[in-house]
Amino acid sequence: MKTLPEKILDIIQQLPEGEILTPGRFLHQGNRHAVQRGFSRLVEGGMLFRVARGFYVAAVETRFGVRAPAPETVVRSSANVRGELIVATGASAANKWGLTTQVPIRYVFLTTGRSRELQVGKSTVSIRHAPQWLMALGATGAGDAIRALVWLGEASAGDAVSKLHELLPESEWGALVSAHRSLPIWMANAICAQSSCTCTHPVKLG
């Protein structure tokens, strides 16, 4: 007969990489104390990683041994579990669009939820709360464009917006233009300079 940790391991090995696990999901296998003890043994054995209090992820088995799941997959799962939006930072977005050659070396994301950190193996993932206007267009090209422009700053806005106008699909550019009144004045002006919109006192948000 298999032990409780072995039963838990059989289940988690069938799940997608990076899926957030909680002891509460396994209470059908035993009482809470027994399940928690089973989780602890799997952590000690290197088959589970504790990413935050009460949250775990399964190790990924490869032909080279076991490793922690990719931080990005854990972040996406965390967003689903908490029912919040989590997106890449402006630095990552700017790099993706070719607006900077700087490559982010830390795992940092923005969220509509509270700020926190996750420990994924040896990697620390910072998740930072962002204002609503910065997250309003979500995980879209237009949303990434706004966050990239914030990171680049006012001095680079003109050139950056011109390049974004060339790179963004028409629908994404249209979404960016439509949102200009909720953006900082300097950003709204740069966007309007590349489009036919009429800027009439956009709200200054910083």
C-alpha positions in Angstrom: 0.0 0.0 0.0 1.3 3.4 -0.9 2.1 6.0 1.7 0.2 9.3 1.7 3.2 11.2 0.3 3.4 8.7 -2.5 -0.3 9.1 -3.2 0.1 12.9 -3.3 3.1 12.6 -5.6 1.1 10.4 -8.0 -1.5 13.2 -8.3 0.8 16.2 -8.6 2.9 14.5 -11.3 -0.1 14.6 -13.6 -0.5 18.4 -13.2 0.8 21.1 -15.5 4.2 22.6 -14.7 4.1 25.4 -12.2 0.5 24.8 -11.0 0.0 26.1 -7.5 -0.8 23.4 -4.9 -2.3 23.7 -1.5 -2.8 21.0 1.2 -6.5 21.7 1.1 -6.8 20.2 -2.3 -5.7 16.8 -0.9 -7.9 16.4 2.1 -9.7 13.6 0.3 -6.5 11.6 0.9 -6.3 12.2 4.6 -6.9 14.7 7.5 -5.2 18.1 7.3 -2.4 17.2 9.7 -1.5 14.1 7.7 -1.6 15.9 4.4 0.5 18.8 5.7 3.0 16.3 7.0 3.0 14.5 3.6 3.7 17.9 1.9 6.6 18.5 4.3 8.1 15.2 3.5 7.9 15.8 -0.2 9.6 19.2 0.3 12.3 17.5 2.2 12.7 15.0 -0.6 13.0 17.7 -3.2 9.8 16.8 -5.0 7.9 19.9 -3.9 8.9 23.5 -3.5 7.3 25.8 -1.0 6.8 29.1 -2.9 4.9 31.0 -0.2 3.0 30.2 3.0 0.5 27.5 2.2 1.5 27.4 -1.5 3.6 24.8 -3.2 4.7 23.7 -6.7 5.9 20.3 -7.9 9.5 19.7 -9.0 9.9 19.0 -12.7 11.7 15.8 -13.6 14.1 15.9 -16.5 16.8 13.6 -17.9 19.3 15.8 -16.0 17.4 15.5 -12.7 14.7 17.5 -11.0 14.4 21.3 -11.2 12.0 24.0 -10.0 9.3 25.0 -12.5 9.8 28.0 -14.6 8.9 31.1 -12.6 6.6 32.4 -15.3 4.4 29.3 -15.1 4.2 29.7 -11.3 3.2 33.3 -11.6 0.4 32.5 -14.1 -0.9 29.8 -11.8 -0.7 32.2 -8.8 -2.8 34.7 -10.8 -5.5 32.1 -11.5 -5.6 30.9 -7.9 -6.0 34.5 -6.6 -8.2 35.7 -9.3 -6.0 38.7 -10.2 -4.2 40.0 -13.2 -0.4 39.6 -13.3 1.6 41.0 -16.2 5.2 41.6 -17.2 6.9 44.9 -16.1 7.6 47.8 -18.4 11.2 46.8 -18.6 10.3 43.4 -20.0 7.7 44.9 -22.4 10.2 47.4 -23.7 12.7 44.7 -24.3 10.0 42.6 -26.1 9.1 45.4 -28.4 12.8 46.2 -29.1 12.6 49.6 -27.4 15.6 48.7 -25.2 18.4 46.3 -25.4 18.5 45.9 -21.6 17.4 42.4 -20.5 15.8 42.2 -17.1 17.9 40.0 -14.8 15.3 39.7 -12.0 11.9 38.1 -12.0 9.5 41.1 -11.4 5.8 41.2 -12.3 3.0 43.7 -11.8 -0.4 42.8 -10.3 -3.8 44.2 -9.5 -3.5 42.3 -6.2 -1.2 42.9 -3.3 2.6 43.0 -3.4 4.4 39.9 -2.4 7.3 37.6 -3.2 7.4 34.0 -4.3 10.4 31.7 -3.8 10.7 29.3 -6.8 13.6 27.1 -6.1 16.6 29.5 -6.0 14.8 32.3 -7.8 13.0 35.1 -6.0 10.0 36.4 -7.8 8.7 39.9 -6.9 5.1 40.7 -7.6 4.3 44.4 -7.2 1.0 46.1 -6.9 0.4 48.5 -9.8 -2.2 51.3 -10.1 -5.4 50.5 -12.0 -4.7 52.8 -15.0 -1.4 51.0 -15.6 -3.3 47.6 -15.7 -6.5 48.7 -17.4 -5.7 47.2 -20.8 -4.5 44.0 -19.2 -2.1 41.5 -20.8 -2.5 42.9 -24.3 -0.1 44.5 -26.7 -1.6 47.9 -25.8 -1.2 47.2 -22.1 2.4 46.2 -22.6 2.9 49.4 -24.6 1.7 51.6 -21.7 3.9 49.9 -19.2 6.9 50.1 -21.6 6.4 53.8 -22.0 6.1 54.4 -18.3 9.4 52.5 -17.8 11.1 54.4 -20.6 10.0 57.8 -19.3 8.8 61.1 -20.8 12.1 61.9 -22.5 11.9 58.8 -24.7 8.2 58.9 -25.3 8.2 60.4 -28.8 10.5 57.9 -30.4 9.1 55.0 -28.5 5.5 55.8 -29.5 6.5 56.2 -33.1 8.1 52.7 -33.1 5.1 51.2 -31.3 2.8 52.7 -34.0 4.8 50.6 -36.5 4.9 47.4 -34.5 1.5 47.2 -32.9 -1.3 45.5 -34.8 -4.0 48.0 -35.8 -6.4 46.8 -33.2 -3.9 47.2 -30.4 -2.9 50.6 -31.6 -6.5 51.6 -31.7 -6.9 50.4 -28.1 -3.9 52.4 -27.0 -5.3 55.5 -28.7 -8.7 55.0 -27.1 -7.2 54.8 -23.7 -5.1 58.0 -24.0 -7.4 60.2 -21.8 -6.7 58.0 -18.8 -2.9 58.2 -19.2 -0.3 60.7 -18.0 -0.4 63.9 -20.1 3.1 63.4 -21.5 2.2 59.9 -22.7 -1.2 61.0 -24.1 0.4 63.8 -26.1 3.0 61.5 -27.6 0.3 59.0 -28.6 -1.9 61.7 -30.1 1.0 63.1 -32.1 1.1 59.7 -33.9 -2.7 59.5 -34.5 -5.7 61.6 -35.5 -7.1 61.8 -31.9 -7.7 65.2 -30.3 -6.2 65.6 -26.8 -8.4 67.7 -24.6 -7.0 67.9 -21.1 -6.3 64.2 -20.4 -6.1 63.3 -16.7 -2.7 63.7 -15.2 -1.8 60.6 -13.3 1.9 61.0 -12.9 
